Amino acid sequence: MELSWLSWLYQAVAQVIIWIHTAYSTVLNPDSGLTWALTIITLTVFMRILIFPLFLKQMRSSRKMQELAPKVQELRKRYKNDKQRMNQEVMALYQGAGANPLGGCLPVVAQFPIFISMFTVLHNMADGHAKYGMTQELVDSARAAHIFGAPLPANFWMSEAQLQTFGAGNIQTKVVLGIFVAISSLTTFLTVRQSVTRSMAQMPDNPMAQQQKILMYISPLFAFFSLNFPLGLIMYWVTTNLWTLGQQHWFYSRNPMPQYDAKGNVIPVEPKAGLIGKLRKTTPEEQAPPPPPEPKIIRQQPSRQSRSKRTGSKKS
């Protein structure tokens, strides 16, 4: 089902695919699976870079909420018998600190139309429809591409007769698709686990902790719905999961969990050294030995002579 109000985004995604594929085709075979795999991966990275500012806004808002966690807990205890007053005080606290509880939804909301556009464009390519400014030659090139022996437009439920039209074997295609779906499921689990683990470490008495644990183990199951998707779209999903996993790790390492003093005030915490920082550090063996201490110069003071010696007189 195509959404008419997203037609401009379909055309934009298709145009970016054309540009990227044309660029890779200058050095690679335009019909090869490698060229189309690189095209999809590059397209995914480009889309994620576009929404990277939203990710930073989300994580900064989340960090502010973490810093306010002790004060929120105090308000919950103070107004535990008055839910309305408690919610009002908590929201006033968030607004005063510039924290937005809904900030975490921004990347998801922004990524959803992109995913729909990717799905629509790649699905039309898989069906052989030249739309959104694409030529039939380009669509046929994508349909002929194989990645590890599996056709780019293939999905897990294609019959053997359908796969034979692409010149692919049934078992090999299903194995490749199954591996990509398994990777998608694993990366989804690791991404959610990374976020939930940090949240639970920050707020061990969080009443939503049990629900977060359940979500952590259920979320990978949603990846198996991608068995209905063509291989090209599954590659997009795996790439965006890996990007999210690395992006979160980068932000968490640079922004460690806040520490608090006895009064609940935030104590600055030094971020962990990144990979480049670790490589730049030298080991004790590699460090240059300290220079030897310079010898202390002792000035010789002349001894004081007696008056008779100074005048040259003799005692009688």
WOCORHU-V906276 format. One record per residue. PHI is phi in degrees with one decimal (none if undefined). OMEGA is omega in radians with two decimals (none if undefined). NEAR is the number of other C-alpha atoms within 10 Angstrom. Layout:
BEGIN
phi: <PHI;PHI>
omega: <OMEGA;OMEGA>
near: <NEAR;NEAR>
END
This chain:
BEGIN
phi: <none;-99.6;-97.4;-63.1;-73.3;-105.1;-60.5;-64.8;-75.4;-59.1;-66.7;-65.1;-63.0;-62.6;-66.0;-65.0;-59.9;-61.6;-62.8;-66.5;-63.5;-63.8;-64.1;-68.5;-69.2;-71.2;-123.0;-126.6;-65.7;-63.7;-98.5;-79.6;-65.9;-62.3;-61.9;-73.9;-65.2;-64.4;-63.0;-68.1;-64.4;-64.8;-60.4;-63.4;-62.7;-62.0;-64.3;-69.2;-65.1;-61.4;-97.3;-60.3;-58.7;-67.2;-62.7;-62.1;-64.0;-62.4;-70.1;-68.0;-65.4;-64.8;-66.9;-61.2;-66.9;-65.7;-66.0;-87.9;-55.8;-60.1;-69.0;-65.6;-62.8;-64.5;-66.4;-66.4;-70.8;-69.4;-115.0;-64.9;-96.5;-134.4;-62.2;-63.5;-65.2;-61.8;-63.0;-64.1;-67.8;-65.6;-64.0;-63.9;-64.1;-62.1;-64.6;-65.3;-92.6;76.9;-95.7;-117.1;-61.6;-92.5;-63.6;-69.9;-86.6;-59.9;-61.2;-66.0;-63.7;-70.9;-78.5;-61.2;-61.7;-65.5;-63.8;-60.6;-67.0;-60.1;-61.3;-65.4;-65.9;-67.8;-66.4;-66.4;-64.9;-63.5;-84.3;84.1;-95.0;-88.3;-134.0;61.3;92.5;-83.7;-87.5;-64.9;-62.8;-67.4;-65.3;-65.1;-63.9;-66.2;-68.5;-87.7;-75.8;-123.2;-115.5;54.6;88.2;-103.2;-65.2;-59.7;-87.0;-78.0;-121.6;-65.0;-95.3;-66.8;-75.4;-64.0;-65.3;-66.8;-68.7;-66.1;-66.3;-94.8;71.1;-125.2;-84.1;-69.0;-67.5;-60.9;-63.5;-67.6;-65.8;-63.0;-63.4;-62.9;-65.5;-64.5;-66.4;-63.9;-63.7;-61.5;-65.5;-64.9;-66.9;-64.1;-62.2;-65.4;-65.7;-67.5;-62.8;-59.5;-72.7;-67.1;-60.7;-66.2;-63.7;-71.6;-68.6;-75.9;-130.4;-63.2;-98.9;-63.4;-66.6;-93.7;-61.8;-64.7;-65.9;-67.2;-63.8;-62.7;-60.6;-61.5;-91.5;-88.5;-54.8;-62.3;-67.4;-65.3;-64.0;-72.4;-67.5;-72.3;-61.2;-83.3;-90.6;-67.3;-57.5;-59.9;-73.0;-64.3;-62.3;-60.6;-65.7;-64.5;-63.3;-69.8;-65.6;-63.6;-62.3;-62.1;-61.3;-68.0;-65.0;-64.5;-60.9;-61.3;-70.1;-65.1;-69.9;-86.0;-130.3;-63.9;-61.2;-67.6;-109.0;-127.8;-89.5;-63.7;-90.9;87.8;-82.5;-75.1;-103.5;-59.2;-121.6;-70.9;-68.5;-70.8;-69.5;-76.1;-62.8;-66.1;-63.2;-66.5;-68.9;-74.1;-69.3;-100.4;-78.5;-56.7;-70.0;-83.3;-70.6;-68.5;-64.7;-65.3;-64.4;-64.7;-66.0;-68.9;-64.0;-76.8;-85.3;-105.7;-82.0;-83.3;-85.2;-65.9;-74.2;-77.8;-88.9;-72.2;-65.6;-65.9;-72.0;-68.2;-92.1;77.6;-80.7;-113.2;-76.5;-90.8>
omega: <-3.12;3.13;-3.05;-3.09;3.07;-3.09;3.11;3.13;3.05;-3.12;3.12;3.12;3.13;-3.14;3.11;3.09;3.14;-3.13;-3.09;-3.13;3.12;-3.14;3.13;-3.10;3.10;-3.13;-3.12;3.07;-3.06;-3.11;-3.07;3.10;3.12;-3.13;-3.11;3.08;3.10;3.11;-3.13;3.14;3.13;3.10;3.14;3.14;3.12;3.13;-3.13;3.08;3.13;-3.10;3.14;3.09;3.09;3.09;3.13;3.12;3.11;-3.06;3.10;3.08;3.11;3.14;3.11;3.13;3.08;3.14;3.13;-3.05;3.13;3.13;3.08;3.11;3.11;3.12;3.12;3.11;-3.09;-3.07;-3.10;3.13;3.13;-3.05;-3.11;3.12;3.14;3.13;3.12;-3.13;3.13;3.13;3.09;3.10;3.12;-3.12;3.13;-3.14;-3.14;3.12;-3.13;-3.14;3.14;-3.12;-3.14;-3.12;-3.02;3.14;-3.14;3.14;-3.13;-3.09;-3.07;3.09;3.12;3.12;3.11;-3.14;3.09;-3.13;-3.09;-3.11;-3.12;3.11;3.09;3.08;3.13;3.13;3.10;-3.12;3.10;-3.09;3.05;3.09;3.12;3.09;3.11;3.11;3.13;3.13;3.12;3.10;3.13;-3.13;-3.13;-3.08;3.10;3.09;-3.04;3.09;3.14;3.13;-3.13;-3.13;-3.05;2.95;-2.98;-3.02;3.09;3.12;-3.14;3.12;3.11;-3.14;3.14;3.09;3.07;-3.13;-3.09;3.09;-3.06;-3.05;-3.11;3.14;-3.12;3.11;3.14;3.12;3.12;3.12;3.14;3.11;3.11;3.09;3.10;3.13;-3.13;-3.12;3.06;3.13;-3.10;3.13;3.14;-3.14;3.13;-3.12;-3.10;3.14;3.12;-3.14;-3.12;3.08;-3.14;-3.09;-3.09;3.14;3.13;-3.13;3.14;-3.06;-3.11;3.11;3.10;3.09;3.13;3.12;-3.11;-3.10;3.13;-3.04;3.12;-3.11;3.13;3.14;-3.11;3.01;3.14;3.03;3.10;-3.06;3.00;-3.07;-3.14;3.14;3.09;3.08;3.07;-3.09;3.11;-3.13;-3.12;3.05;3.12;3.10;-3.13;-3.14;3.12;3.14;3.10;3.14;3.12;-3.09;-3.12;3.14;3.13;3.14;-3.13;-3.12;-3.13;3.05;-3.05;3.02;-3.08;-3.13;3.13;3.11;-3.07;3.08;3.13;3.13;3.14;3.10;3.10;3.12;3.10;-3.10;-3.14;3.12;3.11;-3.13;-3.13;-3.13;3.11;3.12;3.12;-3.14;-3.08;-3.10;3.14;3.14;-3.14;-3.12;3.13;3.14;-3.14;3.14;-3.12;-3.12;3.13;-3.14;3.14;3.10;3.12;-3.13;-3.10;-3.14;3.10;-3.07;-3.13;3.12;-3.13;-3.07;-3.13;3.12;3.14;3.09;3.11;none>
near: <5;12;11;9;8;14;14;12;18;24;17;15;21;20;15;16;20;16;14;17;23;16;14;16;16;9;9;14;12;19;18;16;22;17;22;27;21;14;22;22;18;18;21;22;14;13;17;21;13;13;15;14;12;19;23;17;16;20;18;18;21;19;18;17;20;19;22;20;16;18;16;20;14;13;17;18;11;12;14;12;10;10;11;10;15;18;15;11;16;18;16;12;17;18;12;9;14;12;21;17;15;10;17;18;13;14;18;12;10;14;16;11;15;18;16;17;23;23;20;20;24;25;17;16;24;23;13;18;16;17;15;17;12;17;13;14;11;18;19;17;18;25;21;18;22;23;18;14;15;25;26;28;25;26;24;19;13;15;11;13;12;13;18;11;10;17;14;18;16;18;11;13;24;18;15;18;26;17;11;20;25;17;21;26;21;17;23;26;21;17;22;19;19;16;16;17;16;14;17;16;11;17;16;12;10;14;9;11;16;11;9;19;15;10;15;20;14;12;16;21;14;11;22;14;9;20;18;14;21;23;28;26;23;23;22;21;24;23;22;20;21;16;18;18;20;13;15;17;15;13;15;18;14;14;16;15;18;17;14;14;8;6;7;14;14;14;11;11;12;11;13;13;13;12;9;8;9;10;10;10;11;10;8;8;7;8;9;8;8;6;6;6;6;6;6;6;6;6;6;6;6;6;6;7;8;9;9;10;9;9;8;9;9;7;5;3>
END
